[in-house]
Amino acid sequence: MGSKCIDDYELVPGYHEWHLVDKSNPDVVLYNIVDPLENLYHETGEPLTHDEVVSFVAGDISCAEWKWSEGDDYNGVEDPGDLLPPFAAEVIADGLYRYYLA
């Protein structure tokens, strides 16, 4: 089986949260981010750039990785291990940016 690419994943809305899923197994939530709408704008009211959204999401993933390393879940999701793609921040940020800011 070939390696997964960015198009194999999608961000889907949940109840006041967003779920990263593998399209081939959409019932398994790989990552859960609480709806970050209020964090997607600067104090001036200007929206974040796409790169700033990627950085925001990468920071959230870093928090999750720390919680997982302690044996805890993060927003109800256990450590997905190798199932979380290395480009997860980009997939999540792209979905959030397109939905809220584009």
N, C-alpha and C positions, 0 to 999 in steps of 0.2 A: 504494500500500500504506500502511495506517495505521501510526501509531507503536506501538512495543511498550509493553506495560504490565507491571507487576510479576508478574501471573499467567502471563506468557509464559515465565518462567524458573523453574528449580527447582535445588535443591541435591541432588546424588546422592552416595552414598558410594562411595569408591574404596578402595584398599588403604592403610589408615592415613592417609587424606586424604579431602577432600570436594571435589567438582567442581561449579562453577556452569555450567549449560548452558542454552541456549535450547531450549525444548521442540520447536521446529520443526526443530532441527538438533542433536539430543542427542549426536551423535558428536564434536562440537567442544567442547572444554573451554575456556571463556572465562576461568575463574579456578580456581586450585587452592590450597586452604588445607590445610596439614598438620593432622591431627586435633588440635584445640586443647583436648581434654577437660581436661587438667591446668590450663589457663588460665581455665577457666570457673567457678572457685571462688575466693573470698577466702581469705586465710591462715587465717581463723577457721573455714573449712569451709563457710561460707554460700555458696550459689550466687549468681552475678552476676544482676542484674536484666536484663530484656530490653534496656533502654537501654544498660546496661554492655556487653552482648554486642555491640550495634551499634557502640559506640565501639571495642571491641577489634578487631572486624573492619575498621572504617574505618582503624584504625592499620595493620593488616596490608596493606590495599589501598594505603595511602600508601607503605609500604615497596616494594610491587610496582611502583608507578608510578615511584618513584625508580630502581629497577633497570632498568625498561623505558626510562627516559629516558637511561640509560647504555648502552643497546643490549644489555642482558643479558636472559635469561629470569628468571622468578620461579617457583620450584617446578616447573620444567619447562615453563612456559607462556610463549610469546612474547607481546609486547604485542598485545592484541586490538583496540586502537584504539577506534573508535566502537562496536564490538560489545559492549563492556562497558557495561552500562546504568548510569546515574547513581545508581540505587537498588540497586546490587549489594550493598552492605553490609547493607541491610535484608533482602534475600532470603536471603543467607548466614546472617545472625544469626538470622532467624526459623527457618530449618531447623535450625540448631544448637541453638537454645533449645528448640524443640519436641522434638527427638530426645533431648537430654541433660537438660534441666532442667524441662520442663513436666510 
